[in-house]
Amino acid sequence: MTFTVQPHRESLGLKTGQLYIGGQWGPAADGATWTHRHPGTGEEIGEFASGGAADVDAAVAAARAAFDEGRWATERAGVRVALLHRYAQLLRDHADELRALQALDNSVPISFGAIYATSVGAAADVFDHHAGWVDKIGGQTLPPYQGGDHLAMTFREPIGVVSAILPWNAPFLLFAQKVAPALAAGCTIVLKPSEYCTFSVLRMVELLVEAGLPEGVLNVVTGQGDPVGEAMITHPGVDKVSFTGSRAVGKHIVEASAATLKRVSLELGGKSPALVFGDAGNVGLAAATVVGAVTMGLSGQACVANTRALVHRDVYDEFIGAAQGMAAAVTYGDPFDAGVISAPLINEKQLDRVLGYIEKGKEEGRLVTGGERLGGDLAAGNFVAPTIFADVDNSATIAQEEIFGPVLAVVPFSDEDEAIALANDTEYGLGAGVFTSDVQRAFRVSRKLRAGTVGVNGFQIEPHLPFGGFKQSGLGREGGRSAIEAYTEEKSVFLPLTDEMM
């Protein structure tokens, strides 16, 4: 029997989503709305305001006024610290509600929403971490270089108004990674959630208002990438754009922001390799880790997932066998069922795209398992079976292009140098995994991989570590000190201490 999510919608009392501009909730200027359909059932979940350029103008004006005329940018550190900590606790208090809203948005299972990297708790930790930076955002006092009696100083000041554009797949963490450092630095924000994951983000905004955020400091315009996102990246009143999403959109943002030389932070996806060496302590565990990242939870719709498995020939067959077993254990269905561990693809466009890559993969490698859309009780949703291709050449389409679905390409290698060369042979450089019991190899290989984050025998995202990519995986970093620097400008100040001319 086909499942339904409507009872959960009713129990949550889902509100009609509205824009939040200048401290006020309201409809789009032209009254337009977007109807969201659940990706697992096709059911209508609810409507929210679909903004336009006029709404972005109003939101930027509110953010600009809050920055230029308000107190947030110069507010006492203690006030900002207290607010961010207060908000982090509100997130923890409402974690169950937020996970349920996410399940209505993108059908990520409740069970997966409790895993740290995708959890509300991780988002709360990001706010707590950046709260700790507020009273440490300082500059330097330097000795005179040319002699004389003067001071040479630097200051770090908030960059200004930020356009923050979120994807749909990890709303809790990505909201936190953009909003927390921006607020800690003293910036004001215009935020756009994905139209495919809006209700959970709007609730996060409501909680931030409840925590006491002043009017105009955070403004939200919901709707589609064009016109909302386009207006946000081109608006002359915006000083910085922070975006997580596709490489194609990222390149467009760089081009569009050039006219006003906006500061830009981009996280643009990846084709991350997992290098499984013959001395991996537990090949079965390595296979479960890699296949789990590609199939569980987000069903491969995660930029940092290891969608290429580079496996030493000595353990190749063992890896393939274990990978098949892991794929067979993945369950789909009602995201509110504790036994369900994976999600559908987000919409029909993505479904068609992934199925197209799978057909291409059948020409490029040996299909081990999966390769089809799931039917039966799941026929109304965008479900694709966990798919593994073996004996793939690293130059193949499925080994080079980001598929964003539950598809793993397995590539054999013979020695360490070949593994590193294969791993780096990609236009992306977001993440990588190294599976070995040799600690010297682990460090040696990690240093040679062109990737922003490398996990050894496992992978985790930490609030205080920078996250971002090499090459075409993006520009800049989120997390830790790097994020604070990304939302501030450095200013040099020269101050003579006497009336004598230098």
N, C-alpha and C positions, 0 to 999 in steps of 0.2 A: 504494500500500500504506500502510495506517495505521501511523504511527510509534509507538514505545514508548519510555518513559523508564526502564523497569525495569533495563536493564544499568547505567545510571548510578547508580541507587539502590544496586545491589549493589556497584559499585566504590567508592562512598563509604562503605560500611559503616554505613549510617544506623542510628542508635541509637533505641531507644524513648524518646520524650521524657518527662522527669519534671519535677516541680516542684523548685524550688531555694529552700529556706527555712532561714534560720539557718545557712548553710554546708553544708547536707546536701541531697543529691538523693533524691527519693522519690516514691511515688505519691500520688494524691489521697486525702484522708481516707476517702472512700467507695469508692475503687477505680475510679471512673468514668474512661473513656477516650474520645478523639475519634479517628476514623479520617479521615485526610486523603486526598482524591482529587485527582489532578492535573487542573487545569482544561483541559489540552490533549488529554488522552487518556481521562479518566475512571478511570484505573487507581488502585488503592489504593497509596499511597506509604508510609504507616506510621501508627502510633498514638502519641498522647501523652496525658499525664494531663489530664483535664478537671476542674479544681478547682471548689470551691464556697465558700460563705460561711465554713465552718470553716477552709479553707485560707487564705483571705484574713485571717481573724483571726490565724492563726499567723504569717503573713508580716508583718502589721503589728506584731505583738508583737515579732518578731525585729528589725524595722527600728527600732521604738521603743526597744528595749533598746540597740541599737547606737548610736543617737543620744544617748539620755539617759545611758547608762552607759559606752559605749565611747569610743574615742579619736578616731574619724574626724572628728568635728565640730571638735575642737581639735588635731588632729594637726599637726605641724610642716609648714610649707608645702613644704619640700624633699621630704618623704616623699610628699605627694600629687602634686607635680609629677613626680617620678620615676616613680610608678606610672602616671600618665596617659600619659606619653611611652612607657613600656615597653609599655603596651597598644596604643598607636597603631602601634608597630612590629610587634607580633604580628598586628594586623589586616592590615598590608601583607604579612607573611610568609604569611598564609593566605588571601590574596585569591582565588586560583583556587578553592580549596575552598569558600569562602563563596558565590562566584558560582554554583557548581554546586548548592549547597544551595538557593539562591534559585530556580534554574530548576526544581528539584523542588517547591518550595513554590508559587510563583505563575506559573511558566512564562515569566518575563521572560527573553528570550534572553541567552545568554552574551555575544553581541556588544554588546548594549545595556548590560549590566552593567559594561562597561569605560568607558562614557561618564561623564565626571567627576561630574555631579550625582547620579547613581545608583550610583556606584562605591564599593567598599570604600575606595579611596584618599581619596575625599571624607570618608568617616566618620573615617578616621585623621587627616586634617587638622583636623577639628572637635575631636578630642581633643587634638591638639597645640596648637591655638589656645587652648582653655580651660585647658590646663595653664599657659599663660603668664599667666593671670589669677590663679592661686592666691595668689601673693605680692603681688598688687596690689589685693586686696579690702580696701579701707580706708575710713576716714571722714575727718572734718575736725576741726581744732581751730580754734575761732572766737573772735574777740575779744569781751570782755564787752559786751553791748549796753547794759546799764543802769549801767555803771561798776562799780567795786569790784574786789576782788582774787580772781578765781575763773577757772576754766576751763569753757568750754562745748565739748563734744565730741560727735561722732557716731561710731558704729561700724556696720559691716555684719556681720550674723551669719546663719548658715544658717537657712533657714525651718523645717526639721525633716524630717518624714517626707513623702515625695512619692509619690503614685500616678501612674505614667506608663503611659498606654494608647496602644498603637501600632496603626496601620492595617497592611494587608497589602502595600501597593503599593511602598513604598520602605524596606525594613527597615533597611538599613545607615545611611542618612543620618538617618532619624527616630529610630533608637536612639541615635545619637550626639548629635543635637540636644537630646534630653531627658536622657540619662544623663551626658554630659560636663559640662555646666554645673552639674548637681545635685551631682555628685561634687566638682567643683572648689570649689563653695561650702561643702562639708562636710555636705551633706544625706545622708540614707539613703533607700532607694527600694524600693517594691513595683512590679514591672513586669508588665504583661500584654501579650504579643504577640497579634496577631490569630490566630484559629484557622485562618486561611487562609494564614498565613506564620509558622510556628512553628520549624521545624527550623533555619533559618539564624540566627534570633535566639538559640536555645538554644546554638548553637555560639559565637556572639559572647559569651554569658555565660560559657561554659566558658573562653574565652580570657581574659576579665577575671579570673576566679578564678586562672588560671595566672599572670597578671601580679602577683598578690599582694593582691587586694582582701580586706580583713578580713571575717570571717563576719558576716552580718546586715546589712551595708551595702547590698547589692543582693539582693533576693529576687524570685523569678519564680513567678507563678501562671498557668499556661496554662489555656485553656478558653474558654467562650463569654461574650459580653457580659453576658448574664443567666444565671447569677448572679455571675460573677467581677467583671466591670466594675462592675456595680451595687453590689456590696459594697465595692469600692475607692473609689467616689465618695461613699459615705454613711458610711464608717467613722469613728467619732469620734477614732480615733487617728491619722488622716491630716491633715496640715496644708495640703497643696497637691495639686491635681489638674492634670496636664498631659495634654492629649488632642489627638489629630489624627484627624479623621474627619468624619462628616456633620454638617450644620447641625442636624438634628433631635435627634441625640444630644447635641450641644453645648448646645442649649437645655435639654435634660433635666438635664444635669450642673449647669448654673447653678441650676436649681430645686432639685435634690437636695442640692447642697452648701450651700444657704442656711441650713439648720438649724444648722450649725456654722461658718458664715462662712469656709469654706475659701478660700484663695487659688486662683485658677483661671487657667490659660493654655489657650487654645483656638485651634486652626487648623481652620477649618470649611469649606474648599472655596471655589469661585469659579465665575464665568462670565466669564472674563477676555477682554477685547477686544484684538485686534491692529488698529491703525490704519495702513492702508497709503495713503500720500498719493501724489498724482500725480507728485511729484518724488522718489519712492523711486528710489534709484540703480539697483537691480536688482529689478524686480518679480518676475521668476522666482525669484530667491533668497528674496525675502520670502514668496512662496507656498510654496516648499519648506520654509522654516523653520516657518511656521504649520502646514501640513499634516503635516509631520514630527512636530511636538509633539503633534498630535491623534491620529496613527495609529501612529507608530513606538514601539517599546519597550513601553510600558504600554498601548498601544492606546486612548489617550484617558483612561485611568483615573488621571489626575493632576490634582490640584486646581488647579494653576497654569497648565495648558495653555490656550492662546489658542483657545477653542472658538467665539468670535465673531470673524469677520474683517470689519472695517469698511473698505470699499475705495472709494477715490475713483472716480467714474464715468469719468474719463479713462483709467484703467488697469484698469477692471473686467473687461472681456473678456479682457485679457491675463492678469490674475490667475487667472480661472476656468480658462483653458486650462492654465496652468502647474500649478495645483492638481490638475487631473485627471491630469496626467502624473506628479506626485509620488505621488498615491494609487495609480496603477497599478503603481508600482515597489515597493510594500510587499509583503513576503513573510512567510508564516506557516508554522508547522509545528514540527518538533523544536527546542526551545530550545537544544539542544546543537549544532545545525548552524550553522556560522559564516555561512551564507548567509541565515539567518532573522533578521528584524529587528523582528518585532512579536509580541505575545502574545495569547492568548485573553482573554475576559472571565473574571473570577475564579470565578464559579459560575453555576448555572442561573438563580437569582433575578435576578442582574444581567443575564444574557443576555435574559431576558424583559422586563426593565425597559427596556433599550436598544432592543430591537425594538419595544416599544410607543411609545417616543418617535419612532422612525423612521416608524412608521405615522402618527403625528400630524404629523410633518414633511412628509409627502406631501400633507397638506391645507394646509400653511402656506407652502410654498415650492416651488421647482422642483428636483426631484431630478436632480443632475448625474451622479453616479456612486455605485455601491454600493447600500446599502439592504437587504441580505439577509444571512442566515446562510450561512456557507460550508459546503459539503458535500464530497462525494467523500472523499478521504483525510483530510479535517479534520472529518468529520461527528461523530466521537465527542467533539470538543472544543467549547468555547464561543466559536467564532470568528465575528466579524462583519466584513464587508467595509468598508474605508474608505468613509465616506459623506459626501457634500458636497451641501448644499442651497444654491441661489442664490436671489436676489431675495426674501430673507426680511425681513419687517418686524421691527423691533427689539422690538416688543411680543409677538411670537409665542412660544409655549411653548418651542420649541427654541432661541430666542434668550435666554430668561430663566431657564430651569431647568437646573440642573447635571445633565447626562446621564451623565457618567462612562463614556463609550465613544467609539469612533472616529467622531464625528459633528461636522461643522463647518457652522455657519450663516454664510453670507456676506450682508452687509447693505451696500447702496450708500450713499454720501453725496456731497454736492456741495461742501462747504467745511469749513474747519477748525472753526468754531464748531459746526456740525452734528455733526461727528465727535466732538467732546468731549462734547456733550450726549448722543449715542447711547451713547458709552462709559460714561458715568456713570449712565445710566438702567438700573440694576440694583440688586438688594438686596445684591449681593456687592461686594467690593473687594479681591481678593487680589493679582492681577497684571495687567499690561498690557504691550503692545508698541507701539512707535512706529517706523514705517519711513519714513524721509525722508532726503534728502541735505542738508537745510537745518539746520545746527546750531542756529540760533536757534529755529526751529520745534520742534526736538527738545526743547530745554529748556523752551520756552514751554508746549508741550502736556504734557510730563511733569509740570510743576508743577500743572497744572489737573486731572489725572486723579486720581480718588479710589481709589487702589490702593496697596497696601503695597510692591510692587516693580514698577518700570517698566524694561523693557529697550528700549534704542534700537538698532535694526538687529541684534538678537540678544538672548539671555537667558542668564544664568548665576546660580547660587546660590553665594555665597562664605561661608566659615566665619566671617568677621569682620563680615559685614553682617547687620543684623536682618532677619528674615523673618516676615511675618504680614500680617493684612489689616485693611482699613477695613470699616465697616458690619457686615453679618452674616457676613463671612468670619472673624470670630473676635475674641479678646481677647488682647492682649499680643504679644510678639515672641520668636522664638528666634534665637540667633546673636549673637555679639559681646557688648558690654557689656550690652545689653538682657537677654540671657539670664542673666547673672550677677545683675543686679538682680532678676530674676523669681524667683530661688531664694534670695534673702536678705531679711531684714528690717532696717530702719534703726532704730537705737537712739540716743537722746540721753542724755548723761551730764553732770551738773552737779557740779563739784567746787570748793568754797571752798578758798582757799589760806591763809586766816587764821581765827581763832576769832571774829572780829567778825561780828555779825549784819548782814545786808544791810538 
